[in-house]
Amino acid sequence: MKIEISITAKTICLTLACLCGLFVAIGLYVITRFYSFEPPGAYLRGLLAGTLLSAIKVVLMEKTLNRAADMSEFKGARKYGALQVSLRNMLTLSVFVLVLSFREIFGLYGTIIGVLSLQPAAFITGIILRKDTKKV
């Protein structure tokens, strides 16, 4: 099954991957040099889980927007959008419950960083795409 996503969503996911690599380097440097807030392996697995969750949320958000835009009735689209937001929030909550249940496997700090990296990734993507449209 192939998932068709827009250039914007692909760019956000690619930016998330680059930010994940940056946060791996920064996190491992801080853990080994200054302050060991969690084991390096747990931090890496948590960061990967948080980044993967963010990428999944990007794809789900795009699918929601596309389907809601295709709906003819405004009220139905609004209800559908609200339901999808609730489901994405439940997905985020379930990942955090999983991480907290398996603290020795997944690092909480890495997961939080991975989840919060969606905002800078979206901001950076906006700058990248704005520069690309000015070139045309």
Long-range contacts (C-beta under 8 A, 24 or more apart in sequence): 3-59, 5-59, 5-62, 6-62, 7-129, 8-62, 8-125, 8-129, 9-58, 9-59, 9-62, 11-125, 11-128, 11-129, 12-55, 12-58, 12-118, 12-121, 12-122, 12-125, 13-55, 13-58, 13-59, 15-121, 15-124, 15-125, 15-128, 16-51, 16-54, 16-55, 16-58, 16-117, 16-118, 16-121, 17-51, 19-51, 19-117, 19-120, 19-121, 19-124, 20-47, 20-48, 20-51, 20-114, 20-117, 23-47, 23-110, 23-113, 23-114, 23-117, 27-109, 27-110, 27-113, 37-109, 38-107, 38-108, 38-109, 38-110, 39-107, 42-103, 42-104, 42-105, 42-106, 42-107, 42-110, 43-107, 43-109, 43-110, 44-107, 44-110, 45-105, 45-106, 45-107, 45-110, 46-99, 46-106, 46-107, 46-108, 46-109, 46-110, 46-111, 46-112, 46-113, 46-114, 47-107, 47-110, 47-111, 47-113, 47-114, 48-110, 48-114, 49-95, 49-99, 49-106, 49-110, 49-111, 49-114, 50-95, 50-110, 50-111, 50-112, 50-113, 50-114, 50-115, 50-116, 50-117, 51-114, 51-117, 52-114, 53-91, 53-92, 53-95, 53-111, 53-114, 53-115, 54-114, 54-115, 54-117, 54-118, 54-121, 56-91, 57-88, 57-91, 57-92, 57-118, 58-118, 60-84, 60-87, 60-88, 60-91, 61-88
